[in-house]
């Protein structure tokens, strides 16, 4: 498993010595300039940080259902689910719109507690809890986090910006089970999420 934070790509120009080397190479052979341009274009298209890559975790997914999570009658967050044809299988995305102030550490603790109740291993939960505590930000009323579930990872976005990811298929499965497993502690919310919007 790896943990990564996404950061903006620097647009710093190449050092003068590197620019001169590329220019000299291109001028040495008439076809070099064309190869250089095609090579750079190919590198951009294949790069995971391509300027053409979409940061929209909902791209290609369809809206399913939404509902509220309350604790002792107090609205904590509103949840919305996006998925393909099966809302219980990845890829899918879950958006939580927070209505209370909660620390990232408390979000991590609550997540660990829910995953433990669904049978996750204590050793894994310790590791995941530490990583989630580093990953999740403090939230206030109006903030939202989107979790994107792919088969091998969970990727998170905070207020529309990439936050980070945990590349671990078991973590991703256990984390999204908090809302989607039939044994969830919030069965009414699960039913609302799985009721497809028309």
Number of C-alpha atoms within 10 A of each C-alpha: 11 9 13 13 12 12 11 7 9 6 6 6 8 9 8 9 9 11 12 12 11 14 14 13 14 17 12 10 10 10 10 16 17 12 12 15 12 12 12 12 12 11 12 15 14 11 12 10 15 12 11 10 12 10 13 13 22 20 11 11 15 17 18 21 21 22 19 18 18 13 8 6 7 10 13 19 21 17 23 21 28 26 25 16 13 12 21 14 15 19 21 27 26 22 22 21 21 20 18 15 13 15 15 17 18 15 18 20 17 14 19 24 15 18 22 16 12 18 9 17 10 12 9 13 19 12 10 20 20 14 17 23 17 13 20 20 18 14 20 14 13 12 17 20 22 25 25 25 24 18 16 16 20 24 20 24 21 18 13 14 14 19 20 20 23 21 18 17 16 15 20 22 21 21 22 22 18 23 22 22 17 13 13 17 14 16 14 13 22 25 16 18 24 20 15 16 11 6
